[in-house]
Amino acid sequence: ATLYFVYETSRLWTGAMIAAIAAWTVISAASHARLLDEYLRHEPGYPQRALATYLVDHGITHARSDYWTAYATTFLADEKVVIASTDTVRITSYQHLVEQHRDDAVNVQRQPCADGQGAEAVPGTYWICR
């Protein structure tokens, strides 16, 4: 845009460019304002945060789960809970730690436990299965 203003000599085209940039700025600012308003009034849920809190509060220190759940939840639990990945290995030492505590480790799943046992840690999102 700066180069356009440097080289364009027509006042008409310069005014059109200013109008286009102003419209773009107003539309962008309005969209950002709506997003901010929505976030402040209806903060989106964060199920991994609720899962991390559940695991820590229930004294669960070792678990297994899918890659992204393991990644986010271990971080959010400040590594008070070590979660090994059941698909792509994320951190090898986590895999070994959970294996060493396999009798105490739980499975974190996105569907109810097959045997009907276990606990719904985050309603409708995560279940803890033995």
N, CA, C and O atoms as a Tinker XYZ file with bonds, in Angstrom:
   520  protein
     1  N      0.833000   -1.189000    0.000000    73     2
     2  CA     0.000000    0.000000    0.000000    64     1     3
     3  C      0.876000    1.251000    0.000000    63     2     4     5
     4  O      0.552000    2.240000   -0.658000    81     3
     5  N      1.966000    1.208000    0.725000    73     3     6
     6  CA     2.859000    2.366000    0.778000    64     5     7
     7  C      3.440000    2.656000   -0.601000    63     6     8     9
     8  O      3.491000    3.809000   -1.028000    81     7
     9  N      3.873000    1.612000   -1.290000    73     7    10
    10  CA     4.418000    1.812000   -2.637000    64     9    11
    11  C      3.344000    2.358000   -3.578000    63    10    12    13
    12  O      3.636000    3.178000   -4.449000    81    11
    13  N      2.125000    1.910000   -3.405000    73    11    14
    14  CA     1.030000    2.411000   -4.234000    64    13    15
    15  C      0.905000    3.921000   -4.052000    63    14    16    17
    16  O      0.796000    4.666000   -5.026000    81    15
    17  N      0.923000    4.364000   -2.792000    73    15    18
    18  CA     0.777000    5.796000   -2.522000    64    17    19
    19  C      1.994000    6.590000   -3.005000    63    18    20    21
    20  O      1.862000    7.763000   -3.356000    81    19
    21  N      3.147000    5.979000   -3.026000    73    19    22
    22  CA     4.349000    6.663000   -3.503000    64    21    23
    23  C      4.272000    6.877000   -5.018000    63    22    24    25
    24  O      4.626000    7.945000   -5.518000    81    23
    25  N      3.812000    5.865000   -5.736000    73    23    26
    26  CA     3.869000    5.925000   -7.202000    64    25    27
    27  C      2.574000    6.362000   -7.878000    63    26    28    29
    28  O      2.603000    6.772000   -9.038000    81    27
    29  N      1.449000    6.285000   -7.190000    73    27    30
    30  CA     0.185000    6.681000   -7.822000    64    29    31
    31  C      0.051000    8.206000   -7.781000    63    30    32    33
    32  O      0.203000    8.819000   -6.724000    81    31
    33  N     -0.230000    8.802000   -8.920000    73    31    34
    34  CA    -0.325000   10.263000   -8.999000    64    33    35
    35  C     -1.767000   10.743000   -9.091000    63    34    36    37
    36  O     -2.045000   11.918000   -8.855000    81    35
    37  N     -2.673000    9.856000   -9.426000    73    35    38
    38  CA    -4.073000   10.248000   -9.570000    64    37    39
    39  C     -4.735000   10.357000   -8.193000    63    38    40    41
    40  O     -4.691000    9.423000   -7.392000    81    39
    41  N     -5.349000   11.517000   -7.937000    73    39    42
    42  CA    -6.038000   11.728000   -6.653000    64    41    43
    43  C     -7.246000   10.794000   -6.543000    63    42    44    45
    44  O     -7.585000   10.340000   -5.451000    81    43
    45  N     -7.887000   10.513000   -7.666000    73    43    46
    46  CA    -9.055000    9.644000   -7.668000    64    45    47
    47  C     -8.684000    8.227000   -7.204000    63    46    48    49
    48  O     -9.349000    7.656000   -6.340000    81    47
    49  N     -7.609000    7.666000   -7.790000    73    47    50
    50  CA    -7.190000    6.316000   -7.422000    64    49    51
    51  C     -6.599000    6.262000   -6.012000    63    50    52    53
    52  O     -6.747000    5.265000   -5.305000    81    51
    53  N     -5.941000    7.325000   -5.622000    73    51    54
    54  CA    -5.412000    7.385000   -4.253000    64    53    55
    55  C     -6.568000    7.410000   -3.252000    63    54    56    57
    56  O     -6.519000    6.731000   -2.226000    81    55
    57  N     -7.591000    8.181000   -3.547000    73    55    58
    58  CA    -8.778000    8.227000   -2.678000    64    57    59
    59  C     -9.486000    6.883000   -2.626000    63    58    60    61
    60  O     -9.971000    6.475000   -1.572000    81    59
    61  N     -9.547000    6.195000   -3.761000    73    59    62
    62  CA   -10.173000    4.868000   -3.799000    64    61    63
    63  C     -9.390000    3.883000   -2.934000    63    62    64    65
    64  O     -9.978000    3.070000   -2.221000    81    63
    65  N     -8.075000    3.959000   -3.002000    73    63    66
    66  CA    -7.248000    3.074000   -2.175000    64    65    67
    67  C     -7.433000    3.389000   -0.698000    63    66    68    69
    68  O     -7.517000    2.474000    0.121000    81    67
    69  N     -7.499000    4.654000   -0.350000    73    67    70
    70  CA    -7.733000    5.040000    1.056000    64    69    71
    71  C     -9.086000    4.509000    1.521000    63    70    72    73
    72  O     -9.202000    4.001000    2.636000    81    71
    73  N    -10.104000    4.624000    0.678000    73    71    74
    74  CA   -11.441000    4.123000    1.027000    64    73    75
    75  C    -11.419000    2.605000    1.205000    63    74    76    77
    76  O    -12.038000    2.084000    2.133000    81    75
    77  N    -10.723000    1.900000    0.336000    73    75    78
    78  CA   -10.638000    0.441000    0.440000    64    77    79
    79  C     -9.932000    0.026000    1.731000    63    78    80    81
    80  O    -10.384000   -0.888000    2.421000    81    79
    81  N     -8.832000    0.692000    2.057000    73    79    82
    82  CA    -8.099000    0.374000    3.286000    64    81    83
    83  C     -8.953000    0.700000    4.511000    63    82    84    85
    84  O     -8.955000   -0.057000    5.482000    81    83
    85  N     -9.668000    1.803000    4.477000    73    83    86
    86  CA   -10.539000    2.171000    5.599000    64    85    87
    87  C    -11.657000    1.136000    5.773000    63    86    88    89
    88  O    -11.959000    0.740000    6.899000    81    87
    89  N    -12.265000    0.701000    4.683000    73    87    90
    90  CA   -13.334000   -0.309000    4.763000    64    89    91
    91  C    -12.786000   -1.617000    5.311000    63    90    92    93
    92  O    -13.415000   -2.259000    6.152000    81    91
    93  N    -11.624000   -2.005000    4.837000    73    91    94
    94  CA   -10.987000   -3.240000    5.299000    64    93    95
    95  C    -10.712000   -3.147000    6.802000    63    94    96    97
    96  O    -10.943000   -4.107000    7.536000    81    95
    97  N    -10.226000   -2.008000    7.252000    73    95    98
    98  CA    -9.929000   -1.810000    8.671000    64    97    99
    99  C    -11.193000   -1.873000    9.516000    63    98   100   101
   100  O    -11.196000   -2.505000   10.572000    81    99
   101  N    -12.269000   -1.228000    9.069000    73    99   102
   102  CA   -13.530000   -1.236000    9.818000    64   101   103
   103  C    -14.099000   -2.651000    9.906000    63   102   104   105
   104  O    -14.523000   -3.079000   10.980000    81   103
   105  N    -14.112000   -3.371000    8.802000    73   103   106
   106  CA   -14.638000   -4.745000    8.795000    64   105   107
   107  C    -13.816000   -5.642000    9.718000    63   106   108   109
   108  O    -14.375000   -6.428000   10.483000    81   107
   109  N    -12.512000   -5.527000    9.649000    73   107   110
   110  CA   -11.632000   -6.332000   10.495000    64   109   111
   111  C    -11.818000   -5.981000   11.965000    63   110   112   113
   112  O    -11.907000   -6.872000   12.810000    81   111
   113  N    -11.876000   -4.702000   12.274000    73   111   114
   114  CA   -12.052000   -4.272000   13.671000    64   113   115
   115  C    -13.402000   -4.738000   14.213000    63   114   116   117
   116  O    -13.490000   -5.154000   15.368000    81   115
   117  N    -14.439000   -4.674000   13.405000    73   115   118
   118  CA   -15.759000   -5.119000   13.853000    64   117   119
   119  C    -15.754000   -6.614000   14.138000    63   118   120   121
   120  O    -16.332000   -7.052000   15.133000    81   119
   121  N    -15.115000   -7.400000   13.288000    73   119   122
   122  CA   -15.032000   -8.845000   13.504000    64   121   123
   123  C    -14.262000   -9.170000   14.779000    63   122   124   125
   124  O    -14.663000  -10.046000   15.545000    81   123
   125  N    -13.171000   -8.472000   15.001000    73   123   126
   126  CA   -12.392000   -8.684000   16.220000    64   125   127
   127  C    -13.191000   -8.281000   17.460000    63   126   128   129
   128  O    -13.124000   -8.956000   18.488000    81   127
   129  N    -13.937000   -7.196000   17.367000    73   127   130
   130  CA   -14.763000   -6.751000   18.500000    64   129   131
   131  C    -15.834000   -7.781000   18.824000    63   130   132   133
   132  O    -16.086000   -8.054000   19.998000    81   131
   133  N    -16.476000   -8.364000   17.801000    73   131   134
   134  CA   -17.487000   -9.408000   18.027000    64   133   135
   135  C    -16.863000  -10.642000   18.674000    63   134   136   137
   136  O    -17.448000  -11.230000   19.584000    81   135
   137  N    -15.695000  -11.029000   18.213000    73   135   138
   138  CA   -15.004000  -12.185000   18.786000    64   137   139
   139  C    -14.647000  -11.929000   20.248000    63   138   140   141
   140  O    -14.859000  -12.797000   21.095000    81   139
   141  N    -14.116000  -10.766000   20.548000    73   139   142
   142  CA   -13.768000  -10.419000   21.925000    64   141   143
   143  C    -15.010000  -10.398000   22.810000    63   142   144   145
   144  O    -14.989000  -10.922000   23.924000    81   143
   145  N    -16.084000   -9.799000   22.321000    73   143   146
   146  CA   -17.331000   -9.761000   23.077000    64   145   147
   147  C    -17.847000  -11.168000   23.363000    63   146   148   149
   148  O    -18.266000  -11.465000   24.482000    81   147
   149  N    -17.815000  -12.033000   22.351000    73   147   150
   150  CA   -18.273000  -13.416000   22.535000    64   149   151
   151  C    -17.413000  -14.134000   23.568000    63   150   152   153
   152  O    -17.937000  -14.848000   24.422000    81   151
   153  N    -16.108000  -13.951000   23.497000    73   151   154
   154  CA   -15.206000  -14.620000   24.433000    64   153   155
   155  C    -15.431000  -14.125000   25.862000    63   154   156   157
   156  O    -15.444000  -14.925000   26.798000    81   155
   157  N    -15.606000  -12.826000   26.033000    73   155   158
   158  CA   -15.792000  -12.280000   27.377000    64   157   159
   159  C    -17.133000  -12.680000   27.978000    63   158   160   161
   160  O    -17.228000  -12.882000   29.189000    81   159
   161  N    -18.156000  -12.797000   27.162000    73   159   162
   162  CA   -19.492000  -13.144000   27.667000    64   161   163
   163  C    -19.707000  -14.648000   27.776000    63   162   164   165
   164  O    -20.397000  -15.113000   28.683000    81   163
   165  N    -19.124000  -15.404000   26.863000    73   163   166
   166  CA   -19.326000  -16.854000   26.826000    64   165   167
   167  C    -17.988000  -17.530000   26.577000    63   166   168   169
   168  O    -17.728000  -18.034000   25.484000    81   167
   169  N    -17.147000  -17.536000   27.595000    73   167   170
   170  CA   -15.818000  -18.113000   27.433000    64   169   171
   171  C    -15.932000  -19.570000   26.978000    63   170   172   173
   172  O    -16.680000  -20.342000   27.578000    81   171
   173  N    -15.210000  -19.951000   25.940000    73   171   174
   174  CA   -15.309000  -21.322000   25.436000    64   173   175
   175  C    -14.786000  -22.323000   26.460000    63   174   176   177
   176  O    -13.873000  -22.029000   27.233000    81   175
   177  N    -15.378000  -23.497000   26.448000    73   175   178
   178  CA   -14.929000  -24.546000   27.354000    64   177   179
   179  C    -13.567000  -25.067000   26.953000    63   178   180   181
   180  O    -13.171000  -24.958000   25.792000    81   179
   181  N    -12.870000  -25.616000   27.878000    73   179   182
   182  CA   -11.561000  -26.193000   27.614000    64   181   183
   183  C    -11.514000  -27.529000   28.327000    63   182   184   185
   184  O    -11.070000  -27.596000   29.473000    81   183
   185  N    -11.963000  -28.600000   27.674000    73   183   186
   186  CA   -12.088000  -29.883000   28.360000    64   185   187
   187  C    -10.770000  -30.444000   28.885000    63   186   188   189
   188  O    -10.773000  -31.159000   29.886000    81   187
   189  N     -9.645000  -30.142000   28.241000    73   187   190
   190  CA    -8.368000  -30.648000   28.745000    64   189   191
   191  C     -8.030000  -30.035000   30.100000    63   190   192   193
   192  O     -7.422000  -30.696000   30.942000    81   191
   193  N     -8.417000  -28.780000   30.318000    73   191   194
   194  CA    -8.194000  -28.142000   31.624000    64   193   195
   195  C     -9.025000  -28.859000   32.680000    63   194   196   197
   196  O     -8.522000  -29.166000   33.761000    81   195
   197  N    -10.292000  -29.129000   32.375000    73   195   198
   198  CA   -11.161000  -29.835000   33.320000    64   197   199
   199  C    -10.637000  -31.242000   33.579000    63   198   200   201
   200  O    -10.699000  -31.722000   34.711000    81   199
   201  N    -10.125000  -31.909000   32.554000    73   199   202
   202  CA    -9.563000  -33.247000   32.718000    64   201   203
   203  C     -8.331000  -33.211000   33.613000    63   202   204   205
   204  O     -8.189000  -34.044000   34.509000    81   203
   205  N     -7.445000  -32.258000   33.377000    73   203   206
   206  CA    -6.240000  -32.139000   34.206000    64   205   207
   207  C     -6.620000  -31.921000   35.664000    63   206   208   209
   208  O     -6.041000  -32.538000   36.559000    81   207
   209  N     -7.577000  -31.057000   35.901000    73   207   210
   210  CA    -8.033000  -30.794000   37.271000    64   209   211
   211  C     -8.615000  -32.053000   37.890000    63   210   212   213
   212  O     -8.323000  -32.365000   39.044000    81   211
   213  N     -9.434000  -32.782000   37.142000    73   211   214
   214  CA   -10.036000  -34.020000   37.642000    64   213   215
   215  C     -8.951000  -35.025000   38.035000    63   214   216   217
   216  O     -9.001000  -35.592000   39.127000    81   215
   217  N     -7.979000  -35.247000   37.159000    73   215   218
   218  CA    -6.933000  -36.224000   37.429000    64   217   219
   219  C     -6.118000  -35.856000   38.667000    63   218   220   221
   220  O     -5.848000  -36.711000   39.510000    81   219
   221  N     -5.731000  -34.602000   38.775000    73   219   222
   222  CA    -4.954000  -34.153000   39.937000    64   221   223
   223  C     -5.789000  -34.272000   41.208000    63   222   224   225
   224  O     -5.306000  -34.779000   42.221000    81   223
   225  N     -7.036000  -33.809000   41.163000    73   223   226
   226  CA    -7.908000  -33.854000   42.346000    64   225   227
   227  C     -8.193000  -35.276000   42.809000    63   226   228   229
   228  O     -8.426000  -35.502000   43.996000    81   227
   229  N     -8.177000  -36.236000   41.891000    73   227   230
   230  CA    -8.459000  -37.627000   42.247000    64   229   231
   231  C     -7.190000  -38.444000   42.475000    63   230   232   233
   232  O     -7.253000  -39.666000   42.609000    81   231
   233  N     -6.054000  -37.781000   42.519000    73   231   234
   234  CA    -4.797000  -38.460000   42.837000    64   233   235
   235  C     -4.310000  -39.416000   41.754000    63   234   236   237
   236  O     -3.524000  -40.321000   42.032000    81   235
   237  N     -4.763000  -39.221000   40.545000    73   235   238
   238  CA    -4.311000  -40.064000   39.439000    64   237   239
   239  C     -3.020000  -39.473000   38.892000    63   238   240   241
   240  O     -2.994000  -38.323000   38.452000    81   239
   241  N     -1.944000  -40.263000   38.919000    73   239   242
   242  CA    -0.641000  -39.734000   38.511000    64   241   243
   243  C     -0.123000  -40.312000   37.202000    63   242   244   245
   244  O      0.814000  -39.772000   36.614000    81   243
   245  N     -0.731000  -41.418000   36.737000    73   243   246
   246  CA    -0.285000  -42.046000   35.492000    64   245   247
   247  C     -1.492000  -42.452000   34.666000    63   246   248   249
   248  O     -2.469000  -42.989000   35.188000    81   247
   249  N     -1.410000  -42.189000   33.372000    73   247   250
   250  CA    -2.535000  -42.496000   32.487000    64   249   251
   251  C     -2.050000  -42.723000   31.063000    63   250   252   253
   252  O     -0.896000  -42.467000   30.723000    81   251
   253  N     -2.974000  -43.213000   30.244000    73   251   254
   254  CA    -2.736000  -43.385000   28.815000    64   253   255
   255  C     -3.866000  -42.697000   28.064000    63   254   256   257
   256  O     -5.015000  -42.719000   28.507000    81   255
   257  N     -3.543000  -42.087000   26.928000    73   255   258
   258  CA    -4.573000  -41.443000   26.115000    64   257   259
   259  C     -4.032000  -41.182000   24.721000    63   258   260   261
   260  O     -2.870000  -41.467000   24.429000    81   259
   261  N     -4.891000  -40.634000   23.857000    73   259   262
   262  CA    -4.441000  -40.267000   22.512000    64   261   263
   263  C     -3.417000  -39.136000   22.602000    63   262   264   265
   264  O     -3.289000  -38.472000   23.630000    81   263
   265  N     -2.708000  -38.939000   21.528000    73   263   266
   266  CA    -1.589000  -37.980000   21.495000    64   265   267
   267  C     -1.973000  -36.590000   21.978000    63   266   268   269
   268  O     -1.332000  -36.051000   22.880000    81   267
   269  N     -3.020000  -35.999000   21.384000    73   267   270
   270  CA    -3.335000  -34.601000   21.693000    64   269   271
   271  C     -3.881000  -34.436000   23.105000    63   270   272   273
   272  O     -3.602000  -33.428000   23.753000    81   271
   273  N     -4.639000  -35.386000   23.589000    73   271   274
   274  CA    -5.113000  -35.312000   24.972000    64   273   275
   275  C     -3.930000  -35.435000   25.923000    63   274   276   277
   276  O     -3.833000  -34.690000   26.898000    81   275
   277  N     -3.027000  -36.374000   25.639000    73   275   278
   278  CA    -1.839000  -36.555000   26.481000    64   277   279
   279  C     -0.992000  -35.288000   26.495000    63   278   280   281
   280  O     -0.535000  -34.845000   27.549000    81   279
   281  N     -0.793000  -34.721000   25.338000    73   279   282
   282  CA     0.052000  -33.528000   25.202000    64   281   283
   283  C     -0.493000  -32.364000   26.032000    63   282   284   285
   284  O      0.215000  -31.807000   26.871000    81   283
   285  N     -1.742000  -32.004000   25.794000    73   283   286
   286  CA    -2.326000  -30.835000   26.463000    64   285   287
   287  C     -2.538000  -31.075000   27.951000    63   286   288   289
   288  O     -2.257000  -30.195000   28.765000    81   287
   289  N     -3.029000  -32.250000   28.315000    73   287   290
   290  CA    -3.385000  -32.503000   29.706000    64   289   291
   291  C     -2.162000  -32.618000   30.594000    63   290   292   293
   292  O     -2.172000  -32.118000   31.718000    81   291
   293  N     -1.111000  -33.264000   30.118000    73   291   294
   294  CA     0.122000  -33.346000   30.909000    64   293   295
   295  C      0.654000  -31.944000   31.182000    63   294   296   297
   296  O      1.077000  -31.645000   32.299000    81   295
   297  N      0.634000  -31.089000   30.172000    73   295   298
   298  CA     1.095000  -29.708000   30.344000    64   297   299
   299  C      0.209000  -28.965000   31.343000    63   298   300   301
   300  O      0.715000  -28.313000   32.257000    81   299
   301  N     -1.105000  -29.061000   31.172000    73   299   302
   302  CA    -2.028000  -28.324000   32.036000    64   301   303
   303  C     -2.013000  -28.843000   33.477000    63   302   304   305
   304  O     -2.346000  -28.106000   34.405000    81   303
   305  N     -1.633000  -30.095000   33.662000    73   303   306
   306  CA    -1.531000  -30.666000   35.009000    64   305   307
   307  C     -0.158000  -30.379000   35.614000    63   306   308   309
   308  O      0.165000  -30.870000   36.695000    81   307
   309  N      0.629000  -29.597000   34.925000    73   307   310
   310  CA     1.980000  -29.243000   35.374000    64   309   311
   311  C      2.800000  -30.499000   35.670000    63   310   312   313
   312  O      3.599000  -30.526000   36.606000    81   311
   313  N      2.592000  -31.528000   34.864000    73   311   314
   314  CA     3.264000  -32.819000   34.940000    64   313   315
   315  C      3.046000  -33.536000   36.279000    63   314   316   317
   316  O      3.813000  -34.432000   36.634000    81   315
   317  N      2.014000  -33.149000   37.013000    73   315   318
   318  CA     1.629000  -33.907000   38.211000    64   317   319
   319  C      0.981000  -35.213000   37.784000    63   318   320   321
   320  O      0.922000  -36.173000   38.552000    81   319
   321  N      0.498000  -35.237000   36.559000    73   319   322
   322  CA    -0.041000  -36.434000   35.938000    64   321   323
   323  C      0.781000  -36.674000   34.676000    63   322   324   325
   324  O      0.915000  -35.785000   33.834000    81   323
   325  N      1.327000  -37.875000   34.551000    73   323   326
   326  CA     2.094000  -38.228000   33.360000    64   325   327
   327  C      1.188000  -39.079000   32.485000    63   326   328   329
   328  O      0.705000  -40.128000   32.914000    81   327
   329  N      0.961000  -38.629000   31.268000    73   327   330
   330  CA     0.074000  -39.338000   30.356000    64   329   331
   331  C      0.874000  -39.809000   29.142000    63   330   332   333
   332  O      1.429000  -39.009000   28.389000    81   331
   333  N      0.914000  -41.118000   28.979000    73   331   334
   334  CA     1.584000  -41.710000   27.820000    64   333   335
   335  C      0.622000  -41.706000   26.643000    63   334   336   337
   336  O     -0.591000  -41.830000   26.812000    81   335
   337  N      1.169000  -41.566000   25.481000    73   335   338
   338  CA     0.360000  -41.556000   24.268000    64   337   339
   339  C      0.097000  -42.985000   23.806000    63   338   340   341
   340  O      0.985000  -43.836000   23.845000    81   339
   341  N     -1.133000  -43.236000   23.367000    73   339   342
   342  CA    -1.493000  -44.571000   22.891000    64   341   343
   343  C     -1.283000  -44.733000   21.389000    63   342   344   345
   344  O     -1.371000  -45.844000   20.866000    81   343
   345  N     -1.008000  -43.643000   20.703000    73   343   346
   346  CA    -0.760000  -43.750000   19.266000    64   345   347
   347  C      0.660000  -43.289000   18.957000    63   346   348   349
   348  O      1.583000  -44.095000   19.071000    81   347
   349  N      0.875000  -42.075000   18.583000    73   347   350
   350  CA     2.208000  -41.557000   18.295000    64   349   351
   351  C      2.939000  -41.297000   19.604000    63   350   352   353
   352  O      2.415000  -40.617000   20.486000    81   351
   353  N      4.139000  -41.832000   19.730000    73   351   354
   354  CA     4.915000  -41.622000   20.956000    64   353   355
   355  C      5.381000  -40.183000   20.987000    63   354   356   357
   356  O      5.992000  -39.684000   20.042000    81   355
   357  N      5.075000  -39.521000   22.107000    73   355   358
   358  CA     5.400000  -38.114000   22.268000    64   357   359
   359  C      6.702000  -37.964000   23.020000    63   358   360   361
   360  O      7.653000  -37.368000   22.516000    81   359
   361  N      6.747000  -38.503000   24.224000    73   359   362
   362  CA     7.947000  -38.421000   25.054000    64   361   363
   363  C      8.224000  -39.832000   25.578000    63   362   364   365
   364  O      7.425000  -40.396000   26.326000    81   363
   365  N      9.346000  -40.381000   25.182000    73   363   366
   366  CA     9.671000  -41.767000   25.512000    64   365   367
   367  C      9.707000  -42.012000   27.018000    63   366   368   369
   368  O      9.261000  -43.061000   27.485000    81   367
   369  N     10.225000  -41.071000   27.768000    73   367   370
   370  CA    10.294000  -41.272000   29.227000    64   369   371
   371  C      8.900000  -41.366000   29.841000    63   370   372   373
   372  O      8.719000  -42.071000   30.834000    81   371
   373  N      7.907000  -40.670000   29.272000    73   371   374
   374  CA     6.531000  -40.793000   29.763000    64   373   375
   375  C      6.008000  -42.204000   29.504000    63   374   376   377
   376  O      5.323000  -42.784000   30.348000    81   375
   377  N      6.331000  -42.747000   28.345000    73   375   378
   378  CA     5.896000  -44.102000   28.018000    64   377   379
   379  C      6.459000  -45.086000   29.047000    63   378   380   381
   380  O      5.744000  -45.964000   29.531000    81   379
   381  N      7.749000  -44.933000   29.379000    73   379   382
   382  CA     8.392000  -45.832000   30.340000    64   381   383
   383  C      7.811000  -45.660000   31.739000    63   382   384   385
   384  O      7.573000  -46.647000   32.435000    81   383
   385  N      7.580000  -44.414000   32.160000    73   383   386
   386  CA     7.013000  -44.174000   33.497000    64   385   387
   387  C      5.635000  -44.806000   33.643000    63   386   388   389
   388  O      5.344000  -45.450000   34.651000    81   387
   389  N      4.801000  -44.621000   32.646000    73   387   390
   390  CA     3.449000  -45.193000   32.722000    64   389   391
   391  C      3.528000  -46.716000   32.699000    63   390   392   393
   392  O      2.764000  -47.382000   33.398000    81   391
   393  N      4.432000  -47.270000   31.913000    73   391   394
   394  CA     4.595000  -48.722000   31.874000    64   393   395
   395  C      5.051000  -49.257000   33.238000    63   394   396   397
   396  O      4.606000  -50.322000   33.666000    81   395
   397  N      5.932000  -48.522000   33.914000    73   395   398
   398  CA     6.390000  -48.932000   35.249000    64   397   399
   399  C      5.250000  -48.911000   36.267000    63   398   400   401
   400  O      5.285000  -49.646000   37.254000    81   399
   401  N      4.240000  -48.068000   36.029000    73   399   402
   402  CA     3.089000  -47.938000   36.933000    64   401   403
   403  C      1.819000  -48.457000   36.267000    63   402   404   405
   404  O      0.731000  -47.941000   36.525000    81   403
   405  N      1.945000  -49.469000   35.416000    73   403   406
   406  CA     0.806000  -49.946000   34.622000    64   405   407
   407  C     -0.361000  -50.423000   35.478000    63   406   408   409
   408  O     -1.510000  -50.342000   35.043000    81   407
   409  N     -0.094000  -50.920000   36.685000    73   407   410
   410  CA    -1.190000  -51.384000   37.543000    64   409   411
   411  C     -2.031000  -50.229000   38.073000    63   410   412   413
   412  O     -3.216000  -50.401000   38.357000    81   411
   413  N     -1.425000  -49.057000   38.208000    73   411   414
   414  CA    -2.133000  -47.873000   38.714000    64   413   415
   415  C     -2.627000  -46.961000   37.596000    63   414   416   417
   416  O     -3.504000  -46.124000   37.811000    81   415
   417  N     -2.057000  -47.130000   36.395000    73   415   418
   418  CA    -2.381000  -46.231000   35.286000    64   417   419
   419  C     -3.811000  -46.460000   34.799000    63   418   420   421
   420  O     -4.307000  -47.587000   34.781000    81   419
   421  N     -4.451000  -45.377000   34.411000    73   419   422
   422  CA    -5.812000  -45.443000   33.867000    64   421   423
   423  C     -5.777000  -45.083000   32.388000    63   422   424   425
   424  O     -4.798000  -44.524000   31.892000    81   423
   425  N     -6.849000  -45.408000   31.704000    73   423   426
   426  CA    -7.006000  -45.009000   30.307000    64   425   427
   427  C     -7.975000  -43.835000   30.257000    63   426   428   429
   428  O     -9.055000  -43.881000   30.846000    81   427
   429  N     -7.582000  -42.794000   29.557000    73   427   430
   430  CA    -8.455000  -41.647000   29.340000    64   429   431
   431  C     -9.014000  -41.807000   27.936000    63   430   432   433
   432  O     -8.269000  -41.854000   26.957000    81   431
   433  N    -10.344000  -41.890000   27.850000    73   431   434
   434  CA   -10.995000  -42.156000   26.569000    64   433   435
   435  C    -12.017000  -41.084000   26.237000    63   434   436   437
   436  O    -12.475000  -40.349000   27.112000    81   435
   437  N    -12.365000  -41.007000   24.963000    73   435   438
   438  CA   -13.383000  -40.066000   24.497000    64   437   439
   439  C    -14.747000  -40.721000   24.360000    63   438   440   441
   440  O    -15.675000  -40.116000   23.823000    81   439
   441  N    -14.876000  -41.944000   24.837000    73   439   442
   442  CA   -16.162000  -42.630000   24.846000    64   441   443
   443  C    -16.265000  -43.420000   26.151000    63   442   444   445
   444  O    -15.247000  -43.704000   26.783000    81   443
   445  N    -17.474000  -43.774000   26.556000    73   443   446
   446  CA   -17.644000  -44.520000   27.809000    64   445   447
   447  C    -16.842000  -45.824000   27.796000    63   446   448   449
   448  O    -16.565000  -46.386000   26.736000    81   447
   449  N    -16.484000  -46.284000   28.964000    73   447   450
   450  CA   -15.711000  -47.515000   29.107000    64   449   451
   451  C    -16.519000  -48.700000   28.586000    63   450   452   453
   452  O    -17.732000  -48.767000   28.781000    81   451
   453  N    -15.842000  -49.628000   27.925000    73   451   454
   454  CA   -16.496000  -50.783000   27.306000    64   453   455
   455  C    -17.225000  -51.644000   28.329000    63   454   456   457
   456  O    -18.283000  -52.197000   28.029000    81   455
   457  N    -16.668000  -51.764000   29.540000    73   455   458
   458  CA   -17.276000  -52.628000   30.553000    64   457   459
   459  C    -18.350000  -51.912000   31.373000    63   458   460   461
   460  O    -18.926000  -52.491000   32.294000    81   459
   461  N    -18.610000  -50.663000   31.035000    73   459   462
   462  CA   -19.620000  -49.903000   31.772000    64   461   463
   463  C    -19.120000  -49.359000   33.092000    63   462   464   465
   464  O    -19.844000  -48.648000   33.789000    81   463
   465  N    -17.903000  -49.682000   33.437000    73   463   466
   466  CA   -17.290000  -49.183000   34.674000    64   465   467
   467  C    -16.562000  -47.874000   34.360000    63   466   468   469
   468  O    -16.619000  -47.377000   33.235000    81   467
   469  N    -15.892000  -47.333000   35.345000    73   467   470
   470  CA   -15.121000  -46.120000   35.127000    64   469   471
   471  C    -15.912000  -44.884000   35.505000    63   470   472   473
   472  O    -17.029000  -44.967000   36.017000    81   471
   473  N    -15.314000  -43.748000   35.245000    73   471   474
   474  CA   -15.922000  -42.480000   35.643000    64   473   475
   475  C    -15.928000  -41.509000   34.473000    63   474   476   477
   476  O    -15.013000  -41.500000   33.650000    81   475
   477  N    -16.952000  -40.707000   34.415000    73   475   478
   478  CA   -17.042000  -39.650000   33.415000    64   477   479
   479  C    -16.342000  -38.426000   34.003000    63   478   480   481
   480  O    -16.925000  -37.685000   34.795000    81   479
   481  N    -15.094000  -38.227000   33.608000    73   479   482
   482  CA   -14.273000  -37.164000   34.191000    64   481   483
   483  C    -14.723000  -35.779000   33.732000    63   482   484   485
   484  O    -14.819000  -34.853000   34.537000    81   483
   485  N    -14.993000  -35.644000   32.458000    73   483   486
   486  CA   -15.488000  -34.393000   31.883000    64   485   487
   487  C    -16.768000  -34.764000   31.146000    63   486   488   489
   488  O    -16.714000  -35.460000   30.132000    81   487
   489  N    -17.911000  -34.313000   31.634000    73   487   490
   490  CA   -19.201000  -34.754000   31.072000    64   489   491
   491  C    -19.266000  -34.670000   29.552000    63   490   492   493
   492  O    -19.056000  -33.615000   28.952000    81   491
   493  N    -19.565000  -35.815000   28.955000    73   491   494
   494  CA   -19.723000  -35.898000   27.516000    64   493   495
   495  C    -18.444000  -35.852000   26.704000    63   494   496   497
   496  O    -18.491000  -35.880000   25.474000    81   495
   497  N    -17.287000  -35.779000   27.379000    73   495   498
   498  CA   -16.035000  -35.620000   26.637000    64   497   499
   499  C    -14.982000  -36.667000   26.989000    63   498   500   501
   500  O    -14.426000  -37.300000   26.091000    81   499
   501  N    -14.692000  -36.865000   28.289000    73   499   502
   502  CA   -13.641000  -37.781000   28.711000    64   501   503
   503  C    -14.135000  -38.745000   29.791000    63   502   504   505
   504  O    -14.850000  -38.365000   30.719000    81   503
   505  N    -13.725000  -40.010000   29.633000    73   503   506
   506  CA   -14.013000  -41.035000   30.631000    64   505   507
   507  C    -12.713000  -41.654000   31.103000    63   506   508   509
   508  O    -11.763000  -41.793000   30.333000    81   507
   509  N    -12.677000  -42.027000   32.386000    73   507   510
   510  CA   -11.517000  -42.661000   32.992000    64   509   511
   511  C    -11.841000  -44.138000   33.155000    63   510   512   513
   512  O    -12.789000  -44.499000   33.853000    81   511
   513  N    -11.053000  -44.991000   32.509000    73   511   514
   514  CA   -11.306000  -46.435000   32.543000    64   513   515
   515  C    -10.077000  -47.152000   33.095000    63   514   516   517
   516  O     -8.946000  -46.733000   32.849000    81   515
   517  N    -10.298000  -48.216000   33.831000    73   515   518
   518  CA    -9.201000  -49.026000   34.370000    64   517   519
   519  C     -8.812000  -50.092000   33.384000    63   518   520
   520  O     -7.904000  -50.879000   33.651000    81   519
